[in-house]
Amino acid sequence: MPGKYDLPPDKTIELLGRLMLSWDGQWFLKTAQAFGVEKGVELNARVRYSFGRIELREFLKAVGHPGATTVEEATQLVHAYHRIFLGKGMDATFDIDGDTVTISVTKCSPQEGAEKAGLRRDTPCAACESVWDAWLGAAMPGSRWTTDIAASMGRGAGCCKIVLKKT
């Protein structure tokens, strides 16, 4: 029975994405307060890698997809997931050249959140160094990826350039 406070599906997705990011940020902040920023960054990177794989596997199940067979298809799946999880919180383009995916990010809400919390601008960058290969690896089961952060907004660049190569 619909209730008077039910949200339309698009607003529900947007809200859940923001809440997921907020939960992630609060988990990191509390971990950093308890164990120090360096340990918090290390643990957050490990959690983001592990959870990144779970996120994409659950997304594949939800859309009834067995997993990508090509780099282009894996990239499309990751991008589709981002529209749900990050919504307007990330602006990115994905360029594919054979087995290489270059992601250019011009807006990053985790990085913006770190700044608001008074953390170093590059605090979320450590998680970003491993989460992309987790997402692509889960989207394309059995694949392995190397990551090169060619540029990072958190480290002073105008945009992030993340280069992933299927190995």
BELZI-V710708 format. One record per residue. N is the residue number from 1. RES is the residue in one letter. PHI is phi as a letter, one per 20 degrees, with the letter a starting at -180 (NA if undefined). NEAR is the number of other C-alpha atoms within 12 Angstrom. D_LAST is the distance of its C-alpha to the last C-alpha in whole Angstrom. Layout:
n & res & phi & near & d_last
N & RES & PHI & NEAR & D_LAST
N & RES & PHI & NEAR & D_LAST
This chain:
n & res & phi & near & d_last
1 & M & NA & 5 & 50
2 & P & f & 7 & 49
3 & G & d & 7 & 50
4 & K & f & 7 & 52
5 & Y & d & 9 & 49
6 & D & f & 11 & 46
7 & L & e & 14 & 43
8 & P & f & 13 & 42
9 & P & g & 11 & 38
10 & D & f & 14 & 37
11 & K & f & 15 & 39
12 & T & f & 17 & 38
13 & I & f & 21 & 34
14 & E & f & 22 & 35
15 & L & f & 21 & 36
16 & L & f & 20 & 34
17 & G & f & 25 & 31
18 & R & f & 26 & 33
19 & L & f & 20 & 34
20 & M & f & 23 & 31
21 & L & f & 31 & 30
22 & S & f & 23 & 33
23 & W & f & 16 & 33
24 & D & g & 29 & 30
25 & G & f & 32 & 31
26 & Q & f & 20 & 34
27 & W & g & 21 & 32
28 & F & f & 35 & 31
29 & L & g & 29 & 34
30 & K & f & 20 & 36
31 & T & f & 21 & 33
32 & A & f & 23 & 34
33 & Q & f & 17 & 37
34 & A & f & 14 & 38
35 & F & c & 16 & 35
36 & G & n & 17 & 35
37 & V & f & 24 & 32
38 & E & f & 22 & 30
39 & K & f & 20 & 30
40 & G & f & 29 & 30
41 & V & f & 32 & 27
42 & E & f & 25 & 25
43 & L & f & 28 & 26
44 & N & f & 36 & 25
45 & A & f & 27 & 21
46 & R & f & 22 & 21
47 & V & f & 26 & 23
48 & R & f & 33 & 21
49 & Y & f & 27 & 18
50 & S & f & 23 & 20
51 & F & f & 25 & 22
52 & G & g & 33 & 19
53 & R & f & 29 & 18
54 & I & f & 21 & 21
55 & E & g & 30 & 22
56 & L & f & 42 & 20
57 & R & f & 30 & 20
58 & E & f & 22 & 24
59 & F & f & 27 & 24
60 & L & g & 28 & 22
61 & K & f & 17 & 25
62 & A & f & 14 & 27
63 & V & e & 15 & 27
64 & G & m & 13 & 26
65 & H & d & 20 & 23
66 & P & f & 20 & 21
67 & G & o & 31 & 17
68 & A & f & 26 & 16
69 & T & d & 21 & 14
70 & T & c & 24 & 13
71 & V & f & 34 & 11
72 & E & f & 25 & 15
73 & E & f & 25 & 17
74 & A & f & 38 & 14
75 & T & f & 39 & 15
76 & Q & f & 27 & 19
77 & L & f & 36 & 19
78 & V & f & 40 & 18
79 & H & f & 29 & 21
80 & A & f & 22 & 23
81 & Y & f & 31 & 23
82 & H & f & 32 & 23
83 & R & f & 23 & 26
84 & I & e & 29 & 28
85 & F & f & 30 & 27
86 & L & e & 28 & 27
87 & G & l & 28 & 30
88 & K & e & 21 & 31
89 & G & e & 27 & 30
90 & M & b & 28 & 27
91 & D & d & 20 & 27
92 & A & b & 27 & 23
93 & T & d & 23 & 22
94 & F & c & 30 & 18
95 & D & d & 23 & 17
96 & I & d & 23 & 15
97 & D & c & 17 & 14
98 & G & m & 15 & 12
99 & D & e & 24 & 8
100 & T & d & 27 & 9
101 & V & d & 35 & 12
102 & T & d & 31 & 15
103 & I & d & 35 & 17
104 & S & d & 27 & 21
105 & V & d & 30 & 23
106 & T & d & 25 & 27
107 & K & b & 26 & 28
108 & C & b & 31 & 27
109 & S & f & 31 & 29
110 & P & f & 38 & 28
111 & Q & f & 34 & 28
112 & E & f & 26 & 32
113 & G & f & 28 & 33
114 & A & f & 28 & 32
115 & E & f & 19 & 34
116 & K & f & 15 & 37
117 & A & e & 21 & 37
118 & G & n & 14 & 37
119 & L & e & 26 & 34
120 & R & g & 23 & 32
121 & R & g & 24 & 31
122 & D & e & 29 & 27
123 & T & g & 36 & 28
124 & P & f & 39 & 25
125 & C & f & 36 & 22
126 & A & f & 33 & 21
127 & A & f & 33 & 21
128 & C & f & 39 & 19
129 & E & f & 34 & 16
130 & S & d & 33 & 15
131 & V & f & 34 & 16
132 & W & f & 44 & 14
133 & D & f & 43 & 11
134 & A & f & 37 & 13
135 & W & f & 42 & 15
136 & L & f & 49 & 12
137 & G & f & 39 & 11
138 & A & f & 38 & 14
139 & A & f & 41 & 15
140 & M & c & 31 & 12
141 & P & g & 26 & 13
142 & G & n & 19 & 11
143 & S & e & 24 & 7
144 & R & c & 23 & 6
145 & W & c & 30 & 6
146 & T & d & 24 & 7
147 & T & c & 30 & 10
148 & D & c & 25 & 13
149 & I & e & 31 & 16
150 & A & f & 22 & 18
151 & A & b & 25 & 21
152 & S & b & 30 & 23
153 & M & f & 30 & 26
154 & G & f & 32 & 27
155 & R & d & 20 & 27
156 & G & o & 15 & 29
157 & A & f & 18 & 27
158 & G & f & 16 & 29
159 & C & b & 24 & 25
160 & C & e & 32 & 22
161 & K & c & 31 & 19
162 & I & d & 34 & 16
163 & V & d & 32 & 13
164 & L & d & 37 & 9
165 & K & c & 27 & 6
166 & K & f & 30 & 4
167 & T & d & 17 & 0
